[in-house]
Amino acid sequence: MCKERTLAAIVGPTATGKTAVGIELAKLINAEIISADSMAVYKGMDIGTAKPTAAEQKQARFHLIDVVCPDQDFSVAEFQRLSLECIGDIYKRECLPVVVGGTGLYVKSLTDGLNIPIAPPDKEFRKQLLETAERDGRRALMNQLAEVDPETAARLHENDLKRIIRALEVYRQTGTPISAFHKAGRAAELPYKIRMFGLTISRPHLYERINRRVDEQIEEGLVEEVKHLLDCGYSPNLPSMRGLGYKQIAGYLEGQYNLETAVDLLKRDTRRFAKRQFTWFKAEPRILWVDTLNRTAADMAREIAGLLGRV
């Protein structure tokens, strides 16, 4: 058992190199990685999620990757439950658990001990909300959410359909806004000490990385991956298939626009997503920021290990 229980986290916007740094840190200080990526949990969705490759997963022990099929529900509550189980097992192996990812609410569920509301998925209600969004636009759902939970509505973007629907679902089943659960939900005492590190880079350099990565994903077979998922019968309206990369390429495969437009949309939407991630994580005062420009993953891992007092 570890003498001092610490939970480390490496967070930040997409394309800042979190996975590479996490792997180097794991090799350096005997750590195991808990993926905090809401898309990496889906099996068969590898290229579009920038999931750690098979070679990368051989370099460090990863948890919460390939957990469910694309048509299965996976909530923050489920992530929290499974992560806490993993953390306990990692401590038993006398290793350091390191949360790596850019899904802010996933990270927050562990760093703040959120009391996530147990409201099981209501497929019929979700279907009704999706039909409303398609008929009246996503703004109609945002207006519904603003009436019952203005705080969550103010925090979410209207394109974040998955979380808007979840917030409405929680309110419908519990009669309580999901924001109220988050406010009242911090654990009395977390079973570990929190150390958070954020990877950052200037916005022009980040956008350049994002554009380059999208081009690489196309070369690696993103179109073929999305086509295979659609051929397997996964609906483009599934929450998983509405994720970055899958939504834009599915639109191309359905004939809504050409491939060049799909790539441009993916680059634009990913840049916007990264901006929202920056906003989320910049609001967390516990994060120590590490600039990634002109630095190797190994260099950054050594800096983080030093800050953790592990080297």
ROVEXDO-308573 format. One record per residue (C-alpha): z, x, y. Coordinates in steps of 0.5 Angstrom, whole numbers, plus 500, padded with zeros to 3 digits. Layout:
% residues N
ZXY
...
% end
This chain:
% residues 311
500500500
498502507
504505511
502501517
497495516
492496521
485491522
480495526
474492528
467494531
464489535
458488540
451485541
446486536
442492535
447497538
448500531
455497529
453497521
451505522
457506525
462502520
459506514
460513518
467511519
468508512
466515509
470519514
477515513
477511507
475504510
472498507
467494511
468486512
462483515
463479521
456476521
454469521
447470518
449476513
453471509
446468506
443470500
435472500
436472508
435480509
430482514
431477519
439478519
438486519
443485513
445492511
440495506
441496499
442504500
447502506
451498501
452504497
455508502
460504504
464498500
462491504
465484503
462477505
455479505
451474500
456469499
452463499
445460499
441458505
442451504
450451503
455450508
459456511
464455516
469459520
475457516
471459510
470466513
477467515
480465508
475469505
476475510
484475509
483475501
479481502
484484507
490484502
486487497
483492501
491494503
492494496
487500495
490503500
484503505
483501512
479494513
474494518
471488521
464490523
459484526
457481533
459473531
465473536
468467533
469470526
472476529
477472533
479468527
482474525
484478531
487472534
489468527
486462529
488455526
481453524
481445523
480443516
474438517
469438511
462438513
459431514
452431512
450424514
453425521
450432522
443428520
444423525
446428530
440432529
435426529
439425536
437432538
430431536
429425539
433425546
433433546
439438545
442436552
444429549
448432544
451437550
453431554
456428548
460434547
462434554
465427554
470429549
471437549
468439556
471446555
467447549
461444552
462449558
462455553
456453549
449454550
445448549
441452544
447453540
446447536
450449530
456450534
455444538
454439532
460442529
465441535
462434535
464433527
471436528
472431534
470425530
474427524
480429527
480426534
482433537
477437541
476444537
478448543
485445543
485448536
483454538
489454544
494452539
492456533
494463534
499465529
506467530
505474528
499477525
500481519
497487521
496491528
489490531
485495534
478493537
472498539
466495542
459499542
455498549
449501552
445499558
441493558
434496559
436501553
439495549
432490550
428496548
432497542
431489540
424489542
423495537
427492532
423486532
417490531
420493525
422487522
415484522
413491519
418490513
416483511
419478516
414473515
413474508
421473507
421466511
415464507
418465501
424461503
420455505
416456499
423455495
424449499
429451504
428446510
427449517
432444520
438448516
443451520
441458516
433457518
435456525
437463526
434468530
428470526
427465521
426459527
421463530
417465524
418458521
414455527
409460526
408458519
408451521
402452525
406451532
403457535
400464533
404470530
404474537
407468540
412468535
414475536
415474543
419468542
424472537
424478542
426473548
431469544
434476541
435479548
438472550
443472544
445479546
447477553
451472551
455477546
456481551
459476555
463474550
466481548
467483555
472478556
476481550
481486554
483489547
476492546
475500547
468501549
464506546
457508549
452509544
446512548
444519546
449519540
449519533
453514529
457520526
459522533
461515535
465514528
469521529
471518536
473511533
477515528
480519533
482513537
485510530
489517529
486518523
483525524
% end
